[in-house]
Amino acid sequence: GDFQSHIILPSLNLAVMDAAGSTFQGKLGQIVADPRFTLYDHGALPGKAGSRRYTCEGLPTGKTLLIDRGRMVGFLTNDYYRKKILNSPDALEKLGASPDQFPEAFVPRNGFRSGESLGRNFMAKPSISPTNVIVESEETCSLDQLLAEVDHGVYVGRIWYTYPMNGLRAGDFTSTIVGDSFLIQKGRKGTPLKPNTVRIHENIHRILQNILAFGNNTRPVLLWGSPEVIYSPEIAVSQVRLQAIAG
C-alpha cells in the first residue's frame, strides 16, 4: 500500500508524466513489472470504500487499466491533463509512444476535489486522485506457499515513512519496517522483528521485476490521509535490500 501510494501511483499520474517527473517516464506500452502483475483503478465498483459514480468534473468513473500483465498501458488523469497531453508537441517524448496508439490510456476518470482521506473539498480545484486501486495476478497461492517461496527472509507486516530519494523519477525509495513483521525461517514465520530497527532501501523497478509469487488473500489498505483505498494481496519479492538502523 505504501509503495503504491507514494511511488507507483504518483508515477502513473498524467500530471507528473507531463512534468517529466515519473519513474515510468517514456515507458507507455513497455514492460515495467513482472508479467503476472496487473494494476488498475476502478471508481465504480459496487460496495468498495473509494467508489463514486461521478468525478468532480461531472464525468463517469470506471475502470482505468494502468499496468496490464507487466505492461504500462494507462494513466490516472483528469480532463485538463488529458487535453493537454493530447495536444502537446512533445507528447511522444514524454510518453514513449504516440497517444493515438493508446486511446484508452487517457480517459479522465480521476478528476476529484480531494479533501481529508476519502472526503471531498468543494473549495479545491479538481486534481488527479485514485479511487479503488486493485492489484491482481492470474497466478496466486496460499500464505504458506508464499512463505515457502522465500524460505529465509523477512515477512513485512507494515511499513511507514516511505518516500522517494533522488527524486521520484529515479525510482529509489526508503521505507521503515514497523509492527506485525517477522523473520522467515525455513519457510515459516519465526522470530518477531523489532519495530523501527530495519529500513528498506530499494528501487521500485527492482521490486516490480523481482516478484516471486502472489498471495490469494486480497485485503483493503487505507493509508493515513490518502484519497484512495488499495486492494492488494501479499506479494513475495526477492533480493530486497535491507539496512539495520537501530539496536
C-alpha positions in Angstrom: 0.0 0.0 0.0 2.8 2.5 0.9 4.7 1.6 -2.3 1.6 2.3 -4.3 0.6 5.5 -2.6 4.0 7.2 -2.5 5.9 5.8 -5.5 3.9 3.9 -8.1 0.6 5.8 -8.3 2.2 9.2 -8.4 4.3 8.0 -11.3 1.1 6.9 -13.1 -0.4 10.3 -12.6 -0.6 12.1 -16.0 0.2 15.5 -14.4 3.5 14.0 -13.1 4.2 12.4 -16.5 3.6 15.8 -18.2 6.1 17.4 -15.9 8.6 14.7 -16.8 8.8 13.6 -13.1 7.5 10.0 -13.3 9.7 6.9 -12.7 7.8 5.4 -15.7 8.7 8.4 -17.9 8.6 7.4 -21.6 7.5 3.8 -20.9 3.9 3.8 -22.2 3.4 0.4 -23.8 6.6 -1.1 -22.3 7.1 -3.8 -19.7 7.6 -2.2 -16.3 6.8 -5.1 -14.0 6.6 -8.9 -13.6 4.3 -10.2 -16.4 2.0 -11.6 -13.8 1.4 -8.2 -12.2 -1.8 -6.2 -13.1 -2.8 -2.9 -11.6 -5.9 -0.8 -12.2 -8.1 1.9 -10.6 -11.9 1.4 -10.5 -14.1 4.1 -9.1 -17.4 2.4 -10.0 -17.0 -0.9 -8.1 -20.2 -1.6 -6.0 -19.6 -1.8 -2.3 -16.0 -0.6 -2.4 -14.9 2.2 0.0 -13.5 4.5 -2.7 -16.3 4.2 -5.2 -18.1 7.3 -6.5 -20.4 7.4 -9.6 -19.1 10.7 -11.0 -15.9 12.7 -10.8 -15.9 16.3 -9.5 -15.7 17.3 -13.2 -19.1 15.6 -13.8 -17.7 12.7 -15.7 -18.4 9.0 -15.0 -15.9 6.9 -13.1 -14.9 3.4 -14.2 -12.0 1.1 -14.7 -8.7 2.5 -15.7 -6.1 -0.2 -16.5 -2.7 1.1 -15.5 -0.3 -1.9 -15.8 -1.6 -4.9 -17.7 0.3 -8.1 -17.1 3.5 -6.1 -16.5 3.0 -3.6 -19.4 2.2 0.0 -18.7 -1.0 0.9 -20.6 -2.7 3.9 -18.9 -2.8 6.9 -16.6 -4.7 8.4 -13.8 -5.9 11.7 -15.2 -8.5 14.5 -15.2 -10.0 16.3 -18.2 -7.4 19.1 -18.2 -4.3 16.9 -18.4 -6.0 14.6 -21.0 -6.5 17.6 -23.3 -3.1 19.0 -22.5 -1.1 15.8 -23.3 -3.2 15.1 -26.5 -2.3 18.5 -27.8 1.3 18.5 -26.6 4.0 18.7 -29.3 6.4 16.7 -27.1 3.8 14.0 -26.1 5.8 11.3 -27.8 9.0 12.2 -26.0 7.2 12.3 -22.6 5.1 9.2 -23.0 7.4 7.0 -25.1 4.5 6.3 -27.6 2.1 8.3 -29.6 -1.2 9.0 -27.7 -3.1 7.7 -30.8 -1.7 4.2 -30.1 -3.3 4.1 -26.7 -6.7 5.9 -26.8 -7.9 4.2 -23.6 -4.9 5.4 -21.7 -6.2 9.0 -21.2 -9.9 8.6 -20.2 -10.5 11.3 -17.4 -12.0 9.2 -14.6 -10.0 10.7 -11.7 -10.6 14.4 -11.5 -11.6 14.9 -7.9 -11.7 17.8 -5.4 -10.0 15.7 -2.7 -10.3 16.5 1.0 -9.3 14.6 4.1 -8.9 10.9 3.4 -11.9 9.8 1.3 -13.7 13.1 1.6 -14.1 15.9 -0.9 -13.4 19.6 -0.6 -15.6 21.8 -2.7 -13.1 24.7 -2.4 -10.3 22.8 -4.1 -9.6 22.6 -7.8 -10.1 19.2 -9.4 -6.8 17.3 -9.1 -6.0 13.8 -10.1 -6.8 11.2 -7.3 -7.1 7.4 -7.4 -10.2 5.7 -6.0 -10.2 1.9 -5.6 -6.7 0.7 -6.6 -6.6 -3.1 -7.3 -3.5 -5.3 -7.6 -4.2 -8.6 -9.3 -2.5 -11.6 -10.6 -3.7 -14.7 -12.6 -1.3 -16.9 -10.5 -1.8 -16.9 -6.8 -1.0 -19.2 -3.8 -1.7 -19.6 -0.1 0.3 -17.7 2.6 2.1 -21.0 3.5 3.2 -21.4 -0.1 4.2 -17.8 -0.3 6.5 -18.1 2.8 8.0 -21.3 1.4 9.0 -19.4 -1.8 11.1 -17.2 0.5 12.5 -19.9 2.8 14.7 -17.4 4.7 13.9 -13.7 4.7 11.6 -11.1 6.3 7.8 -11.0 6.4 6.9 -7.3 6.3 3.5 -6.7 8.0 3.5 -2.9 8.0 5.8 -0.1 6.8 5.8 3.7 7.2 7.9 6.8 6.2 8.0 5.6 2.6 9.4 8.4 0.4 11.4 8.7 -2.8 15.1 9.5 -2.8 16.9 11.3 -5.6 13.5 12.5 -7.0 10.5 10.4 -7.9 11.8 9.8 -11.4 14.9 7.8 -10.2 12.6 5.2 -8.5 14.8 5.0 -5.4 13.0 5.0 -2.1 13.4 4.3 1.6 10.8 2.8 4.0 10.9 1.8 7.6 9.5 -1.6 8.7 7.2 -1.5 11.8 4.8 -3.8 13.5 3.5 -7.3 12.6 6.8 -8.2 10.9 8.8 -11.4 11.4 11.9 -13.2 10.3 11.0 -16.0 7.8 12.9 -19.1 8.9 12.7 -22.3 6.9 9.6 -21.1 5.1 7.6 -20.1 8.2 7.1 -17.0 10.3 9.7 -17.1 13.1 11.2 -14.5 15.4 9.3 -11.2 15.6 11.2 -8.2 14.1 11.5 -5.3 16.5 9.7 -2.2 15.0 11.8 0.7 13.7 15.0 -1.3 13.5 15.2 -2.1 9.8 14.8 0.1 6.8 14.2 -0.9 3.2 16.5 0.9 0.7 15.3 -0.1 -2.8 14.3 0.9 -6.3 10.7 0.4 -7.3 11.7 -1.2 -10.6 13.7 -3.9 -8.8 10.7 -4.6 -6.6 8.3 -4.9 -9.5 10.6 -7.0 -11.6 11.8 -9.4 -8.7 8.4 -10.7 -7.7 8.4 -14.4 -6.8 4.7 -15.0 -6.1 1.3 -13.5 -5.3 -0.9 -14.5 -2.3 -4.6 -15.3 -2.8 -5.9 -13.2 0.1 -6.6 -9.6 -1.1 -7.3 -7.1 1.6 -8.1 -3.3 1.6 -5.5 -0.8 2.8 -6.4 2.8 3.7 -3.3 4.8 4.4 -3.4 7.9 6.7 -4.7 10.9 4.8 -4.7 9.2 1.4 -7.6 9.7 -1.0 -7.6 6.1 -2.3 -8.1 2.5 -0.9 -5.6 -0.1 -2.2 -6.7 -3.7 -2.5 -3.7 -6.0 -2.7 -2.6 -9.5 -1.9 0.6 -10.3 -0.1 3.5 -10.4 -2.5 6.8 -12.2 -2.2 9.8 -10.4 -3.6 13.5 -11.5 -3.9 16.7 -9.6 -3.3 15.2 -6.7 -1.3 17.9 -4.6 0.2 17.5 -4.0 4.0 19.6 -2.0 6.5 19.7 -2.1 10.3 19.0 1.4 11.7 18.8 0.7 15.5 19.6 -2.0 18.1 
